[in-house]
Amino acid sequence: MAANEVMTNIAPSNIHTALFLARQRIDSTYAKLQNSEAYVFSLEAQLGIEKRWDEQSPEYKKYKEQVVIRDYLNALGELKRLVVMRLFELSKLGMSGTGSSSTFHNKLLTNFVQDTNFVVRLEKHSNVDQKP
């Protein structure tokens, strides 16, 4: 149930109980937030982190760009996988090699191989570590 709908389905006789429970949840969530912040501050002190990165930091920009490129390459890899699966499924349909359908599939396979070669070249020339 969405947070903004929590109080709409309560009978008027139970409103006090519902408000009490909602207040308890708010207090509990706020305490968890404070504990998390204290833990982060403790880790920052142990690791000697004096300044947090912001969106203008060179380090932030560098790693954000690497994440974008990694996500792009992962999406390309997934696309390649799906195309290979589709081509395999088409080949399993028993294409006999007659008529225009085989010509279409030959063109599709040729285009796929060319696109795959392009992606392989792109991956070779990128200096991005693909490991998350």
N, C-alpha and C positions, 0 to 999 in steps of 0.2 A: 504494500500500500504506500502510495506517495506521501511524503511528509506533509504536504498541504491538505491532504484528505484525512489525516488522522483524526481530527476533531469533528468531522462532519457526520460520521455515522454513530455518534454517541447519543444514547437516550438522555433526556434532561435529568433523570434521577441519578445517573452515574457521572455527571459532569465533574463533580468534585473529586471523585476517585480518578477520573481520567486526567484532570489537571494536575493532581498530585503525582501520578505516574509520569506524565510528560515532564514535570519539573525535575523528577529524579533522573530521567534520561538526559535532560539538559545538563544537570550537575555532573553526572557521570561522564558525559562526553567532554565537558570542559576540563574535568580532572585528567582525562586521558590526553587531551591536547597539551595541558601544562606539563605532564610527565614526559611526553614526547619532545617538547621543546627543551626541557631540562636535559634529556638524554642527548639531544643534538648538541647543545652547548657543551656538555661534558666531552663528547667525542671530538668536537672542534678544539677544545683545550688540550686533550691528549695528543691529537695529531698536529698541534701547532698551527692551526688554521687561524690566521688573523683577520683576513678579509674574505667575505663570501663573493662568489662570482655574481655578476649581474649581466644583463643582456648586452652591455657595452664592453664587457671584459674580452680581451683578445682570446683567452683560453676558452671562454664560453662560445664565442663565435666559431673557433676552430673545431671544437667537438660537436657543435650543432651541425656544422657543415658535413662532418664525417658521418654523423647519424643519418642525415638526409641522403647522402650518397649510399650508405649501407642499406637503408630501407629501399632505395631505388633499385640497387643491384639485387636485393632479395626479391623484390617484386618481379624483376626481369627473370630471375631464376624460376620463380613460381609460374610465370607465363610460359617459359620454355617447357617446363614440366607438363603443363596443361596441354600445350600444342602437341607434344610428343604423345601424350595419352590419347588425344583425339585422332592423330594420324594412325596410331596403333589400332584404335577401334575401327577406323575406316578400312584399314588393311584387313582386319578380321572379318569384315562384311563380305569378303570373297570377291573382290574386284577381279574380274576375269581379264582385264586388259583390252576390252573391246569398246568401241564407241567413244563418244566425247567425254564420258565420265572419267575414263582413265587419263585422258589428256588433261582434264581439269586437275586430277589428283597429282599428276606428274608436275604440273605447274605449281601446285600448292606445295609439294615436297621441295621443289627447286627453290621457291621463295623462302621456305622455312630454313633450308640449309644456308642460304645466303644470309638471312637474318641471324641465324645462330652463329655463323662465322663473324658477323659484325659484333654480336654481343660478346663473343669470346675475345675478340680484339679489344673491345671496350674494357673488359675485365682485366686483361693483361696490362693495359696502359694506365689503369687507375691505381693509385698508390694507397688504396683504402683497405684496411684490414677488415675482412668481412665477418669476423667473429664478433658476436655481441659482447 
